[in-house]
Amino acid sequence: MSTYRNPIIPGFSPDPTCIQVKGIYYLLTSSFLSFPGIPIYTSTDLTHWTHVNNVVQRREQLPRLNETGVRFPIGGGLWAPSLRYRETEDMWYVTVTLVFPQTEYGAKERWENLLFKTRDPLGDWGLPIKFSFPGYDTSLSWDGEGRAWVQGAHYWRVRPEILSLPLDLSTGKALGEPIKIWSGLGGKAPEAPHVWEKDGWWWVIIAEGGTESGHSSTMARSRSPTSPPSDWEVHPSNPVLTSHPSSTPSPDPTHFTTIGHADLFQSPDGRWWAVALATRDGRDERAPMGRETVLVPVEWEEGGWPTFGKVEGEMKVELPASEGAEVETREGVIGVPILEERGKEDLLALCAASHAAAEGSRSNSAQLSWPLHLLFLRLPNLVDYTLSTSSTTNRPHLLLNPSPTSLAHHPLAPFTDGDLQLPSSRANSNLTSSSAGSIPEEYWGTSTFLSRRQTDLEGVMTASFALPLGGGEEEGLRVEAGLAVFLDETHHFLFGLSNNSSAESSEAGAASQQKAEGPAVFFRSTAEGAQDVSAPLPPTSAASSPSSQVEILVNLRIEWKMTSYTFSYRPSSPTAAEDGGWIQLGTGDSKDVSGGFTGVLLGVYASREEGGGQRVGETGRVKVMEWEYESRRRW
């Protein structure tokens, strides 16, 4: 008997889809507003997974990503990819929906459905083919005559139903009208359909209940994939996959809620398995990693109904033997294994290795030169991120051009329809100056921010920063940089340093508890009622760089446990504190970065006061000299 741990893909990784081809498992998840989009993970044993590619890796593949927003808890961007392989064509297909939640519920412009295809899943997926479908969560199947059908969900707030549509996969043209098929047991939000043919039956699995505590997967079967809803035979044990009450009186991270949105696949030995999304026990509203990917075995005898295992933190089951297949990433790309519990990542070293691999390859694309698992907010301005090597330490460091947009900048007009309201927050209250006329077009919807998913219940992120004291060549320009715990524009913590805290902050809302004149370190929270905290930096934290530019040198650290984040700093000179130790500046409740459709990203950011479209000069850039992520507890 083997043992594996759930989640198999930890951190923000919802809506999984998985197939097995020639002994290799390929798993994709939603990416929402993050770029690159739609991560591809591979494994040969179902337990060890490596991030090997991203379907969306070039901005021209998804030029409208910067137009998407957040209508909390609904996040826009790329929803629910579905991966399928057509052996007779040797072709790989991904369907996905680009969602614009700021539009009206019934508007067809709310959904932009896309079809990517390739003969090499580890290569370039090309430009997508757009196809018209009146909804989201699309997935492909083929009937007995080889005709392609796309199944998907009509928006439940308008008309809750599952539809099937014949589609020309070379043009995206519909070959008929949508047909309503089995749409569940009557639960909220029927969505996420997948359809297969097996044993002379057509099987459909969908999600119901909304991606909340009542989430589940339900199944039915029919002799035809286009049968009307009444002709589908319902699984006698529905829901086939759902959450179960916890036996513990307090939140239990080995217990999962919101289970659903499942996809089925076979291992080489013919056995069936399912991946699904799930959330760590969030009865106290603390689930900052959001929806993660879990794996369960499925018993499916010929002609019978499938039986799904129970999702648990530790799964004891006989795993399929590895077929000896090997996964090789394409030239110039380095695969990134899922970090082991208690492992460490030197993120700058990974950046240097990725850059070296890309420069030595024929592709040599700037957008492929960053580690596969590092994420930008929407479409980045890649010229604002430069990797260099220190002339004194020979170590890599990251140069960030501070953007005129902050991580609190919400680029979209408020909506008017429906019963959801964008929460008023201190992060958004200061955006009266952040209009389309004052923000350069290339920054509309993005900011200088490079991050990775939080993948652990407990961990640490540290970074060392050098910030130009006077704004570099732009004397007096206010610049700030630091570490961010980012869920979205209205739910995040910012912890950083500023070269001039007495100037008005583009990120801050209410007045600070402590007013620090000149260079300072600060902590800000978007939580209701939170107040900013800042502390002056000692003169010993200033030093001259090789270019004679005076810089502020500070180390920042975020430590987190299940319920909270702790923010500490250490000026670079040990004389700044008696023992040279860390100084705690603030704390944040993980409840304030929980909820919605995504999960926390942890990363480095840099921003400046709005001052037109010009970029700062070389001496005005922020330098990140160390950047590490450490896992302390995964499960």
Secondary structure as UniProt FT lines:
FT   STRAND          2..5
FT   STRAND          17..21
FT   TURN            22..23
FT   STRAND          24..28
FT   STRAND          34..35
FT   STRAND          37..43
FT   STRAND          50..56
FT   HELIX           59..61
FT   TURN            63..64
FT   HELIX           65..67
FT   STRAND          70..71
FT   TURN            72..73
FT   STRAND          74..75
FT   STRAND          77..86
FT   TURN            87..90
FT   STRAND          91..99
FT   TURN            101..102
FT   TURN            105..106
FT   HELIX           108..110
FT   STRAND          111..118
FT   TURN            121..122
FT   STRAND          129..131
FT   STRAND          135..142
FT   TURN            144..145
FT   STRAND          148..154
FT   TURN            156..158
FT   STRAND          161..167
FT   TURN            169..171
FT   STRAND          179..181
FT   STRAND          191..198
FT   TURN            199..200
FT   STRAND          201..208
FT   TURN            213..214
FT   STRAND          216..222
FT   TURN            225..226
FT   HELIX           229..231
FT   STRAND          233..234
FT   TURN            236..237
FT   STRAND          241..242
FT   TURN            253..254
FT   STRAND          256..266
FT   TURN            268..269
FT   STRAND          272..280
FT   TURN            283..284
FT   TURN            288..289
FT   STRAND          291..299
FT   TURN            302..303
FT   STRAND          307..308
FT   STRAND          314..317
FT   TURN            331..332
FT   STRAND          336..337
FT   TURN            341..342
FT   STRAND          344..346
FT   HELIX           347..359
FT   HELIX           366..368
FT   TURN            372..373
FT   STRAND          375..377
FT   HELIX           382..384
FT   STRAND          385..389
FT   TURN            391..393
FT   STRAND          396..400
FT   TURN            407..408
FT   HELIX           426..429
FT   HELIX           431..433
FT   TURN            436..438
FT   HELIX           441..443
FT   TURN            444..445
FT   STRAND          448..453
FT   STRAND          458..468
FT   TURN            469..470
FT   TURN            472..473
FT   TURN            475..476
FT   STRAND          479..488
FT   TURN            489..490
FT   STRAND          491..498
FT   TURN            501..502
FT   STRAND          520..525
FT   TURN            528..529
FT   STRAND          533..536
FT   HELIX           539..541
FT   STRAND          542..544
FT   TURN            546..547
FT   STRAND          550..560
FT   STRAND          564..571
FT   HELIX           574..576
FT   TURN            578..579
FT   STRAND          583..589
FT   HELIX           590..593
FT   STRAND          601..608
FT   HELIX           618..620
FT   STRAND          622..633
//
